[in-house]
Amino acid sequence: MNVLKSRETILFAAILALLMLIATRFPGFVAPTNLLNVWADTSPLMILALGQMVVILTRCIDLSVAANLALTGMVCAMINVAMPGLPVIVIVGAALIMGAALGAVNGLLVWKLSIPPIVVTLGTMTIFRGIIFLISDGQWINAHEMSASFTALPRIQVLGLPLLGWTAVLVALIMGIMMSRTAPGRAFFAVGGNPHAAVYTGIDVGRTQFWAFVISGMLAGLAGYLWIARYAVAYVDIAGGFELDVVAACVIGGISIAGGVGTVVGTILGALFLGLIKNALPVVDISPFWQLAISGAAIIMAVTFNSRTGRTKGRIILKSAEIAQ
């Protein structure tokens, strides 16, 4: 019964129902090849959502992930234009380091200055976008300016799935192991679940939140390279507003905004649900405005489900305490 009631099972069933509904209108959409393409298209959202998951688990939020992606991606494109012979793996490494550094800025401001995370990341989101304009002078970098190796990496097919899609699988596996099998993973849950109790167990709450922002930034940096290389274009407003989709994927996937509750599988399913909506509804001739409405309704239902679950658990705890007395 617990399996049937779990968020992941319910969300998986909703995804299957959505696929069956789409298949009645456009059967070709559920073809294995197309579904693999949908997974690849949704991979940047999955990667960003997994980073955001860690931040939200610690009772914070990172609204600068899309701006981090855009800035890191622009820098990667500029490096490639300036040094087309530079190995792509070096550029990917630079993207990871730069993304982590941008995330560390957020983490330090939250940790050392005790500024609310939403205020910090709203500010750095604007700063990062401004830096993109300054370093690029508002100019676009297009496909013909990028080297073939730079744009080819995410498109390499392995067992029918582009490397972009396999990257999301690898990130999910690493995050799953970290969150379930390592001390830092348990610390993220502890800080979000009860920060006061976490202090008594020897966990530094501020430091843990700092590392959550670093992980989120690092994954945003990785997504930055993958996004720019996949779509072969870099400009100031790339991924504009995408941070809202990232937060939505986490919430729909069962990550509690109050912190301390969530899973990697739920986050992946939440991102996949949004990815299916964005890819499928245009195919069946549904207006983009309805896409937004459906996404918004899913978020509201997810938050309501989370809050009701939390209240139910609270009542169970209180009843247990009364029985003990």
Secondary structure, 3 states (H helix, E strand, C coil): CHHHHCHHHHHHHHHHHHHHHHHHHCHHHHCHHHHHHHHHHHHHHHHHHHHHHHHHHCCCCCCCHHHHHHHHHHHHHHHHHHCCCCCHHHHHHHHHHHHHHHHHHHHHHHHHHCCCHHHHHHHHHHHHHHHHHHHHCCCCECHHHCCHHHHHHHHCEECCEEHHHHHHHHHHHHHHHHHHHCHHHHHHHHHHHCHHHHHHCCCCHHHHHHHHHHHHHHHHHHHHHHHHHHHCCECCCCCCCHHHHHHHHHHHCCCCCCCCCCCHHHHHHHHHHHHHHHHHCCCCCCCHHHHHHHHHHHHHHHHHHHHHHHHHHHHHHHHHHHHHC
